[in-house]
Every structure is written in structure tokens, then in C-alpha cells.
Amino acid sequence: MAGMQGSSTFAYWITAAVGALTTFAYLWTISFFPSGMTPGEVLYFLFIALAFAIV
């Protein structure tokens, strides 16, 4: 059972990473480069991007 938990955690991180890379690749493709953002806005944007990556 412990081995399966490790596998699911690894699969979760791989899936999240692929989703995040897909999101950032899309933003790069449409040339969306936010400028003049505060650090709080950048963190908010990253959390939203990760939420879409998880879904």
C-alpha cells in the first residue's frame, strides 16, 4: 500500500507539471507576457495557473 501511495504522489506531480507547462506554453504562443505586475499579482496568477493544471 505504501508503494502505491508513492506512485500516486509521483503521478500527481507529473500531471501538475505537464498542466503547468501546457498553460505556460499556451501563454507563450499567444504572446501574453504580463508586465508591470506586483509580486502579489504574480503569485495570484501562478496559483490560478496551477489550479488549471490540477484540473
N, C-alpha and C positions, 0 to 999 in steps of 0.2 A: 504494500500500500504506500510506503514511503517513496518508493521509486516512481510510482505513478504520480504522486504529488509533485515531485521534482520535474517530471516530464511536462505536466500541465503548466507549471510555472514557466518553464522554458518556452513552451508553445505560446503562452500569453505574451511574453516579452518579444518574441519573434513577430507575432501578429501585430502588436502595438508598434514595433519598429517599422514594419512594412507599411502600415497605415500612415504613420508619420512621414515616412519617405515619400509615399504617394501624394500626400497632401502638399508637401513642400515642392515636389516635382511639378505638380499642377500649378502652384503659385508661381514657380519659375517660368513655366510655359506661357502663362498669361501675363508675364512681366509685372507681377504685383510685388513691389518692394516698398513696404511702408517706411516712410521717413518722418522724422520729427516726432517719434512716439516716445512717451515717458517709459521708464523701466516697468512701471505697473501695467501699462497698456501692453507691453511686450509679453509680460508674464500671463496676462489675461488671454492674449492671442494664442500663446503656446498651450495653455490649458484647454482652450476651445479646440485647437488642432489635435491635441492628444485625445480629447473626448470623441472626436470624429474618428480618430484612428482606432479607438477601442470598439466603437460601434461597428 
